[in-house]
Amino acid sequence: MLRFRTVLAAVVGAGLAIPAAAPATLDPIPTVDPGDATPSCPDKPCYALGRTTGYQAKIGTNRGLYVVQKDGVLVSWTIKLSTPTQKQIDFFDKSLGGESQAQISVMRPGTKLHARLVASGDVQKLQPYFGQTVEFPLTTTIPVKKGWIIGLTVPTWAPALAAGLGGDTSWRASRNKGQCDDSQAQTAQAVNQIGRYYCLYRTARIVYSARVISTP
């Protein structure tokens, strides 16, 4: 009997030594608070993100803020929108293909600034939320992997671009060399499409964020 108790104690002790599984966490993207930024409209010039897929490459000294740090699922995204005037709205609607809309996107980076867009959320109409910061929960969560990038796809235009910031702040767009100044050409990526994020825009920031629940 004594021998049985000794063996049982050893088994229990071994069980206690097994570490518990790490809990799931709700992780913000960007990974640290980058500070507040205000989209430009209705100021003149009024800047908007147009007909592309983009992601924030750097904010100040911080790089990789929109890179997923742990495997998990993307559950929601947030965008801060300016308040363009009706004249500005009419201009963008006419020149960039229609009413303001956007969707969150997930890219798997490759080499030489190439990336495959692996998934996107539903397209959201933005005009009802102009002048607000709005969060969109995903109707279907998106699995994400460590090292993937959370970006924003804008098939038309979105007044979510803060301008006139420091030269150490920049974002990239899915445009090839020689197309960086052409915002009217449609370069928004579709799912499974590979794009090259050649164009780097300094002194500007796309004001968006997301939430990821990590896999325990």
Residue pairs with C-beta under 8 A, 6 or more apart in sequence:
21 216
22 216
23 216
24 72
24 213
24 214
24 215
24 216
25 70
25 213
25 214
26 211
26 212
26 213
26 214
27 69
27 70
27 72
27 211
27 212
27 213
27 214
28 209
28 210
28 211
28 212
29 65
29 66
29 68
29 150
29 209
29 210
29 211
29 212
30 56
30 59
30 62
30 65
30 66
30 209
31 64
31 65
31 67
31 69
32 62
32 65
34 59
34 60
34 62
34 65
34 205
35 59
35 60
37 80
37 162
37 165
37 205
37 207
38 80
38 82
38 162
38 207
39 47
39 80
39 81
39 82
39 159
39 160
39 161
39 162
39 207
40 46
40 47
40 82
40 159
40 161
40 162
40 163
40 164
41 47
41 48
41 82
41 83
41 84
41 85
41 88
41 159
42 82
42 83
42 84
42 85
42 88
45 163
46 82
46 84
46 85
46 88
46 159
47 161
47 163
47 204
48 84
48 92
48 96
48 100
48 157
48 158
48 159
48 160
48 161
49 102
49 152
49 154
49 157
49 158
49 159
49 160
49 161
49 206
50 92
50 96
50 154
50 156
50 157
50 158
50 183
50 184
51 96
51 97
51 154
51 155
51 156
51 157
51 183
51 184
51 185
51 186
51 187
51 188
52 153
52 154
52 173
52 174
52 175
52 183
52 187
52 188
53 105
53 107
53 117
53 151
53 152
53 153
53 154
53 173
53 174
53 187
53 188
53 189
53 195
54 151
54 152
54 154
54 171
54 172
54 173
54 174
54 197
54 206
55 66
55 107
55 149
55 150
55 151
55 152
55 171
55 172
55 197
55 206
56 65
56 66
56 170
56 171
56 205
56 206
56 208
57 63
57 170
57 171
57 172
57 200
58 65
58 168
58 169
58 170
59 65
59 169
59 205
60 166
60 168
60 169
61 168
66 149
66 150
66 151
67 147
67 148
67 149
67 150
68 144
68 145
68 146
68 147
68 148
68 149
68 150
68 212
69 146
70 146
70 212
70 214
70 215
71 143
71 144
71 145
71 146
71 214
71 215
72 143
72 144
72 212
72 213
72 214
72 215
73 141
73 142
73 143
73 144
73 212
73 213
73 215
74 104
74 106
74 121
74 138
74 141
74 142
74 143
74 144
74 150
74 210
74 211
74 212
75 137
75 138
75 141
75 211
75 212
75 213
76 135
76 136
76 137
76 138
76 210
76 211
77 104
77 121
77 135
77 136
77 138
77 150
77 208
77 209
77 210
77 211
78 133
78 134
78 135
78 136
78 208
78 209
78 210
79 102
79 126
79 129
79 133
79 134
79 136
79 152
79 158
79 160
79 207
79 208
80 132
80 133
80 160
80 207
80 208
81 126
81 129
81 130
81 131
81 132
81 133
81 134
81 158
81 159
81 160
82 130
82 131
82 159
82 160
83 130
83 131
83 159
84 92
84 130
84 159
89 100
89 127
92 100
92 156
92 157
92 159
93 99
93 100
93 156
93 157
95 184
96 156
96 157
96 183
96 184
97 155
97 156
97 157
97 186
98 156
99 125
99 127
99 156
100 125
100 126
100 127
100 130
100 156
100 157
100 158
100 159
101 123
101 124
101 125
101 126
101 154
101 155
101 156
101 158
102 123
102 124
102 126
102 152
102 153
102 154
102 155
102 158
102 160
103 120
103 121
103 122
103 123
103 124
103 152
103 153
103 155
104 120
104 121
104 136
104 138
104 142
104 150
104 151
104 152
104 153
104 208
104 210
105 117
105 119
105 120
105 121
105 150
105 151
105 152
105 153
105 189
106 117
106 118
106 119
106 120
106 142
106 144
106 148
106 149
106 150
106 151
107 115
107 116
107 117
107 118
107 148
107 149
107 151
107 189
108 115
108 116
108 118
108 145
108 147
108 148
108 149
109 115
109 147
109 148
109 149
110 116
110 194
112 196
113 172
113 196
113 197
113 198
114 194
114 195
114 196
114 197
115 149
115 174
115 194
115 195
115 196
115 197
116 192
116 193
116 194
117 153
117 189
117 190
117 191
117 192
117 193
117 194
117 195
118 148
118 191
118 192
119 142
119 143
119 191
120 153
120 191
121 136
121 138
121 142
122 136
122 138
122 139
123 155
124 136
126 158
126 159
130 159
141 213
144 150
144 212
150 210
150 212
152 158
152 160
152 206
152 208
153 188
153 189
154 188
155 186
155 188
160 206
160 207
160 208
161 204
161 205
161 206
161 207
162 204
162 205
162 207
163 203
163 204
164 203
164 204
165 203
165 204
165 205
166 203
167 202
167 203
169 202
169 203
169 204
169 205
170 200
170 201
170 202
170 203
170 204
171 200
171 201
171 204
171 205
171 206
172 197
172 198
172 199
172 200
172 201
173 180
173 187
173 197
173 199
173 201
174 187
174 188
174 189
174 195
174 196
174 197
175 182
175 185
175 187
175 196
175 197
175 198
175 199
176 196
176 198
176 199
177 198
179 185
179 187
179 198
179 199
180 198
180 199
180 201
187 195
189 195
